[in-house]
Amino acid sequence: MSDSSRDTAEGAGWGAAEPGAYKQLMPHKVEKISWLDPRMLWAARNGVLASWFGDPTGRTRGRWVAQRTAAGAPADKVIRRDDPDRFSFLVIGDTGEGDDPQYAVVPGLLKTGQDTRFAVIASDVIYPVGSADDYGSKFFRPYQDYQAPIYAIPGNHDWYEDLGAFMRVFCDDAPPLAPEPAPRPPSRAWLRSLLWHRPRKGDGQRLAEHGKLRSAAAQQAVQPGPYWAIDAGPVRIVGIDTGLLGTLDAEQGAWLREVSKDPRPKILITGSPLYVDGEHHPCAIEGGGTVDEIVRDPAHRYVAAIGGDIHNYQRYPVQVDGRTIQYVVAGGGGAFMHATHTIPRVDIANVTEKDFRCYPLRGDSLAFYSTLYGRRLRLRRFFSLTEAEASAVVAERLGIPLTRAQQTTARLTWRTRLVAGLLGAGRRPDRTARFRLPVRKIYTQLFSPSSATYSPPFFKCFLRLDVTPETVRLRCHAATGSRAQEVEPPVEDEVTIPLN
């Protein structure tokens, strides 16, 4: 087995001797996405409009679901497969930026997943706004050689054009929704409608042509709507759609409660992780209750809750009524990397640093961002930290030992500590002054969502889950853009989850 980032710096992709072959899979012309581009932010405005003027996604989702049910989709929204009691599947989160980080995941995913029965994309299939024109280079092309079905749940970016392209691709070429009557001025709904981003005219004219890249019978998957359940072997996999604002409408909430009553062990796939960055986000349901209340109910037998949206890997093993539920963030499938070095020392729901896992390691995250901003600000000599310096200063700030096995403590200087502070490196709760909290929030919301056009290591990842009647083995595999990690994708984290 190849070294992981927990073993060596080379296992993390630092100083890779041979670049990966992933570029051979990419189209000649690649769209460059930058979340610092005002035009990109304006195109992706619907989330802000929904928070200001009311969120229409619940109503729109209900219309999509009604249309699919009228077309013959199962009313209970359960996909019943013929998988054996022992099988494997993949989970990939936040994939579709269409450039180097997404394609760098593909070689390792194909090798690791060659015997898997299906894959699930957890959130944000297509960036920036879920356009049908982007599915060719950001979905069909990268996964054309994966010879099994791919199911998906939408993320907020897939909703930026009211989910039309997502429904066409994953829900049996669902026709467009009939237009609703325009709201009357001067209401909030009218203001929202006036500013709302909508698909371009003629969007998706080549969608059928692009779909031929995944046209083999073994690759086909039709799902009953944007949320669903899959009965696969001994488990039920439940996928929920958290829309633009990370919540559930009342209709979907009622369905989730009902589908969770099935006696099989369950795995939740969601676009909004329930534990992330050392915080608990239970996910509200319209009309009362939360998703996590349903997950924690022992009668429902959930063993894991896997969420996308945040572009890294995190795992929180939370004890609930004498059993452990694995709460996982798995959004490292292709979009820009959300920093892990900003995560403060973990102490939540009896999960401590000893139990918590993340990828990239915090030191690698800090080293990556110091290099990125050193280059961007033309202050490389000042900003850039080696992976050894970054790991040492993170260990000091959090009060934890060095994570990498083969590592010695680097000498810390005032510059190292200053750069770590400027880039939002986390601290122990007892040492976090009040004035530092807004700084971390500003950093994670403004500076972290940056251009994805950078050089390896990329610190991308995907999950492989091996199911038996007794257990689920979950492994997080890394993709760095180097040849070594393509040939043998290292395991960054592994946990065996009992089903009984």
Secondary structure, DSSP 8 states (H G I E B T S, - for coil): ----TTT-TGGGTTT-SSB-SGGGGS-SS-----TT-HHHHHHTTHHHHHHHH---HHHHHHHHHHHHHHTT--TT-EEE----SSEEEEEEES-TT-SHHHHHHHHHHHHHTTT-SEEEEES-SSTTT--GGGHIIIIITTTTT--S-EEEE--TGGGGGTTHHHHHHHTTS-----------TTSHHHHHHHH-----TTTTTTHHHHHGGG-SGGG----SSSSEEEEETTEEEEEE--TTTT-B-HHHHHHHHHHTTSSS-EEEEESS-SEETTEE---BBTTS-BHHHHHH-GGG-EEEEEE-SSSSEEEEEEEETTEEEEEEEE--SSS----STT----EETTEETTT-EEES-HHHHHHHHHHHHHHHTT-HHHH---HHHHHHHHHHHHT---SSSS-------HHHHHHHHHTT----GGG--TTHHHHHHHIIIIISS------S---EEEEEEEE-SSEEEEEEEEE-SBHHHHHS--EEEEEEEE--
